């Protein structure tokens, strides 16, 4: 009976969706990616002192809100590597409504070194860097880039 229970548990766990953590966001919530999720990631690097970053936040908020159920997820990364309360305060000051990672995902997604701000990277559903968008972006410019890279709204 023990063997049957063990085999049952192994089969049950094998069918479970594997989840990968990208760390915590500005609210302390664990940000995860499901191995089954077919999401395009829009990863935006910003800083509070960056004027173009401030201007593009409403565009990124709109993108996140409008496309979150269409396979596109917006994630922010603070260029100054802020943590905890400081990260939360700066993201609130800018009005950021999407998740801001407290850990830089550059190594995970093999993103190039970010030298200028703002910088936006697009990662395809296979977890590979698919595009780079330097400078200030609009919702439309990001949607256009996503479409050129193969995303289509469901």
N, C-alpha and C positions, 0 to 999 in steps of 0.2 A: 504494500500500500504506500509506503514511503517513497519508493521509486516512482510509482505512478504520479504521486503528488509533485515530486521533483520535476518530472518530465512535463507535467501540465504547466507548472510555473515557468519553466524554461520556454515552452512554446508561447505562453502568454506574454512573457517579456520580450520575446523575439519579435512579436507583432507590434510592440509599443514604438511610438515615434521617438527617435533619438533627438535630444535637445542639446544645443550648444549655447553656452552662456557667453555673452559679449561683455559681461561685467554689469555694473549698476549704472542707472541713469541719475540725473540731477535730483530725483526724488528718493533715491535709495532703492529703487525697484530693479530687480534683476531683468536684464534685457536678453532674451533668448531668441535663437533661430532654430527652427525645426528642420531636421534633415529632410522632411517631406515638403516643407514650404517651398513654393516656387516664386519667391519674392525677388524683385529687383530692389537693390538698396541704393539710395541716394545719400551719400555721406558727405556732409558739409562741414568744413573747418571754418571756425569763426573766432573772433575776439571782441570784447566789449569796446576796445579802443579803435576798432576798424569801422570807419564810416560806411563803406559799401556793404559790410556785413550787416550793419543795422538796417540798411535799406532793403536788403533781400530777405530778411526774416519774415515779413508778411507774405512774401511770395512762397517761401518754403512752408509756412504754416498752411497756406491755401493748398499747395501741392499735397501735403500730408493729409489734410482733411478730405480732399476730393478723390485721391487715388489710393487711400489705405485699403479699400475693399476691392481694388483692381490690381493687386499684385505689386504695388510699389510702397516701399517703406522709407521714410526720411529719418535719418539719424544725424545728430550733430556731434561735433567733437570740438572742445575748446582748445584753441591753439596754445594757450598758456598753461595747459594741463592742470586747470583748477580742479579742486576736489571738494566734496562735502558742501558746507554752507555757502562757501564762496562761489562754487559752481551754480548752486541753486539761485543765489542772489543775482548773479550776472545773467543767467538765463531768464529769470523773471523780469529783470530790468529791460531786457530786449524783447520780452513778450514771446519767447519761444514756447510753442505749444507741442512740439514733437520731442522725442527722447534725445537727451544729450548724454553721450557716454562719458563716464568718468575715467575710462581706460581707452587709450588710443587703439583702434583696430587696424592700424596700418600694417603691422606685421602679419596679422591673420589673413588679410586680403591682399597682401603684397602691393600696397599702395606706395607710390614714390614719396620721397620726402617733400613735405609741403613747405614751400619757401615764401610764397606770397598769399595774401588773403584778399577776399575769400577764395576758397578752393573747394570744388565739388567733384566727387568721384562717383562713378556709377559702377556698381558691382552686379553682375548678372546672377540669375537664379542658381547657377553652378558654383557661385562663390568666387568668381574670377573678375578681376578688374576689366571692365568693358569700355570705359570712357572717362575722360578728364575734362572738366569745364573750369578753366581758370577765370578768375574775376567774378564780378557781380552777375548773378543769373536771375532770370524771371521764371515764373511757373511755365510760361510758354516755351522758353528756350530749353528747359529741362525736359519737358514733354517731347519736344522735337528731337532732342538727343536720344531719349529713351526709344522713340519710334525708329530712329535710324539704326539703333543697336538691336532692334528686334522685338521690343515690347509692343504688345497690342492690348488694348482694353478688352476685358472679357465680355 
